[in-house]
Amino acid sequence: MCEGGSFKQAWLTETLRVREAHWGQLQDGTEVRRARAEGGTFAQRLVRRAQYLGQREKLTEALGQWTTLSQWSLAIMLLVAILAGAGTALGALGDGVRSVNLLLALAAMLGLHSLTLILWLIGIAVPAPQNGPWLGRIWLGVTRKLARGPDAGLAPRALVGLLGRSGALRWVLSAISHLLWLAALISLLATLLVLLSARRYTFNWETTLLSPDAFVSLTNALGWLPRQFGFAMPSDGIIRISDGLNALPPEAHALWSGWLIGCVVVYGIVPRLIAAVFSVVLARRGLRRAAVLDTALPGYANLRPRLMPPSETIAPDARPGPKVHYTTAPQANLSFTSPGLLLGLELAPASTWPPLPLPEGVHNGGIIDSRAQRHALLDQLHKQPVERLLVVCDAFQTPDRGISAFISELAAYAKELRVVLVTEPHATPVEAARHTAWRAQLAEIGISAQQLFTAPGPALRWLSGASHDEHEAS
């Protein structure tokens, strides 16, 4: 494993890995060359490649959109939690007309909270296969449903995989779950305070099976911890006469109100707050681990030979002609340091190269035939771009879209690019059709008719720096 950058960068890199695992590796020659030129460790180059491809393929936008949707879905769930907390308090206390059963009211306000908190604590000791509390999983599911687009499913899948491997997923989902519970409980407490301040409520305990002594013991047991926090608790005498058969003084109802509030704070808000802080701390640690890329994963390891080649100073092989000695620039800046470069593509085996004696200042890049030569040439041009680049093609050969794409890549490393379509004055209809097909394919990549030559002489004069009026564009 190796340090790769921030969590956001690691998430983008993992999203790209997931996409390529399902849909095949992207064409990334230019991006790999840029990452290699900037240097750094293998993980750093992986991250840079992902950044360049993410911008090109709009994965960065997809991650930004998913992040925004996740924030909106969390805000909506927070609003629902706040309303649910207020509704629980209203339901537990009622409208003030009827006496409030203390045990039922407490169970209504803290029953589900206590059950889910106990299950979460059990899940810490015995990790569940769902990898997180149900509220956190609901948030993740809602965000997935809201996301749209062909790459919408990649962001959450990569996020879950990245967090799962680092052990952060359960803590992130736990933190979100506890946050929602805290919102509900705080809303419940606020509503409880408002209702108890604005209405007159009477309290009692009712039981068929339990004796008054049992209720006294239960009330004191539940009230012991809130008493340590300073909440006033009813005395044993008040507890005994709160059976609904005796009239209680107003002070007794105030004490029962304090008992309810103390139980909500101590058994509801405080445990959730502690659990939330605990989860956030562990989630942050997990996120730091997640930012460290595991470069041994499939999809990363197979990129090592390309991003960390044993030699990065290979120059393209040229057929016999004036030798060219390329030098590696110490930094990968797009400064046009070479005046002109001549290349041959898709030429017949018997073609004369170079087609004419080269003017002074023009370098011979040779005839580029193999994939290795193309990669080596692009690597060199990335380090040392040229002012003018002239590509000679045989218009009698069948045009190939791979060559068009290669010429398009070459154009990124030259201030000006021209193409020579070598032809004959009296071409057959088949040869003329091929020439037309060449023009059409070159037009698709942005090579206009003003950038085309039909003879090497004017093209070489342009390459040597002659004025535009001196050459003869077709």
Residue, then its C-alpha position, 0 to 999 in steps of 0.5 A: m500500500c502506498e500514500g496516494g493523496s486525499f480521500k476525495q482523490a482516492w474516491l475518484t481513483e477507485t471510481l475509475r477503477v470500478r468503471e474500467a473493471h466493468w466496461g474495459q480500460l479507457q484510452d489513456g495514452t495522453e493521461v498516462r504520459r502527463a502522469r509520468a511526466e509529473g513524476g512521483t510514486f506509483a500511487q501518486r501517478l495513479v491519482r493523477r491519471a484518475q484526475y485527468l481521465g475524471q475530467r475528460e470522462k466527467l467522472t469528477e462531475a458525477l462525484g460532485q453531483w452524488t455528493t450534493l445529492s447525499q447532502w440533500s438526502l441527509a438534510i431531508m432525513l434530518l427534517v423528517a427526524i426533527l418532525a418525528g421527534a416533535g410528533t413523538a412528544l405530542g403523542a406521548l403527552g397528549d392534549g392535556v385533557r387526560s392524565v399522562n401514564l408515566l411508564l407508557a409516555l417514557a416507553a413511547m419516547l425512548g423505547l425505539h431509541s433504546l432498542t436500536l442503541i442496544l442493537w448497535l452496541i451488540g453490532i460492535a462486538v458481533p459485526a453484522p453483515q449489513n455493515g452499518p445501522w439501518l438509518g445510515r443504510i437508508w440514507l445511502g439507499v435514498t441517495r442512490k435512488l436520487a442519482r441519475g445518469p450512466d455513471a450514477g451508480l459508480a460513485p456509491r459503489a466505489l465509495v462503499g468499496l473504499l470505505g469497506r476495505s478501510g473499515a470506515l463504512r460502518w463508522v460513517l453510517s453509524a455517525i449518520s445514524h446517531l446524528l439523525w437520532l440526536a436530531a429526533l431526540i433534541s426535537l423531542l426534548a424541545t417539544l417536551l419543554v414547550l408543551l410542559s411550559a404551555r400546558r397543565y399536565t397531570f401524571n400518574w402510574e397505572t398497573t394491574l400486576l405490580s405493587p406500589d413498592a415495585f413502582v417505587s423501586l422502578t421509578n427510583a432506579l430510573g431516576w438515580l442517574p438523572r439525579q446525579f446530573g442535577f435533575a429533581m426526582p419525586s420522593d417515595g411518598i409522591i410516587r406512592i400517591s401518584d396512582g391516579l386515585n389521589a389528587l396530587p399537588p402542583e409541585a408533584h406534577a412539576l417533579w414528574s415533569g423533571w423526572l421525564i425530562g431527566c430520563v430523556v436527557v440522560y437515557g436518550i440524548v447523552p448516550r446518542l451523543i457519546a455514540a456519535v462522537f465515538s463513531v465520528v472519531l473512528a470514521r475519521r481514522g478510517l477515512r485517513r486509511a481509505a485515502v491510502l491506495d492499495t496499489a496491489l488491487p486489480g486495475y491498479a497493479n496492471l498499470r504499473p508497467r505503464l506508469m512506472p516504466p523502467s526507462e522513460t527516455i526512449a526516442p522513436d526509431a527512424r529509418p535511415g536519414p539524418k539522425v535526430h538526438y532528442t533530449t529529455a526536458p527536466q520539466a514537463n512544460l509545453s514550451f515549443t523548443s524545437p522548430g520543426l519535425l517531419l514524420g511519416l505515417e501509413l507509407a508504402p514499404a517502398s517509399t523514399w524517406p525523407p521524400l526530399p532533402l530536409p531544410e535546415g532546422v527541420h528534424n527527421g522523426g522517421i516513419i512511425d509504424s509500430r505501436a511502440q514507436r507511437h508511444a515513444l514519440l508521444d512520450q518524447l513530444h510530451k517532454q519536448p513539444v515542437e513549433r511545427l509538425l508535418v505528418v506525411c501520409d500515403a493517400f493511396q493507402t486505405p484510411d484508418r481511424g486509428i491513424s486519425a486518432f493518433i494524428s489528433e494526439l500529435a496535434a496536442y504537442a505542436k503549435e501548428l500541424r499540417v498533413v501531406l497526403v501524397t498522391e499522383p496527378h492522374a489517380t484512378p477512381v479508387e485512389a481518388a475515393r481513398h483520397t476523399a476518405w482521408r480528407a473526410q476522416l481528417a476533417e472529423i478531427g479538426i484538420s481543415a483543407q488549409q492544413l493539407f498539402t498534396a506535395p512534399g515540396p511546399a510542405l517542407r518549405w512551410l515546415s522550415g518556417a517559410s511564410h504562409d503565402e509561399h506554400e501551396a495548400s490544397 
